[in-house]
């Protein structure tokens, strides 16, 4: 029987996905009730905190989402 358990499957996928991961994000809600993503990207060892917002002003060939670096 060549049945693969889910734990073995997760180990194989986890390794590949872990190697390719660029960051993490959480869903949050603005005061106006609209959701956004808050998290960070890691590029060349540098962690960059950022927000991702849905582009509510789409016209033509504009992106659906925009990412902004958090600056203080």
Residue pairs with C-beta under 8 A, 6 or more apart in sequence:
22 41
22 42
22 43
23 39
23 40
23 41
23 42
23 48
24 39
24 40
25 37
25 38
25 39
25 52
26 37
26 38
26 39
27 35
27 36
27 37
28 35
28 36
28 37
28 38
29 35
29 36
30 36
34 54
35 54
36 51
36 52
36 53
36 54
37 51
37 52
37 53
38 50
38 51
38 52
39 49
39 50
39 52
40 47
40 48
40 49
40 50
41 47
41 48
41 50
42 48
48 69
49 69
49 70
50 67
50 68
50 69
50 70
51 67
51 68
51 70
52 65
52 66
52 67
52 68
53 65
53 66
53 68
54 64
54 65
55 62
55 63
55 64
55 65
55 66
58 64
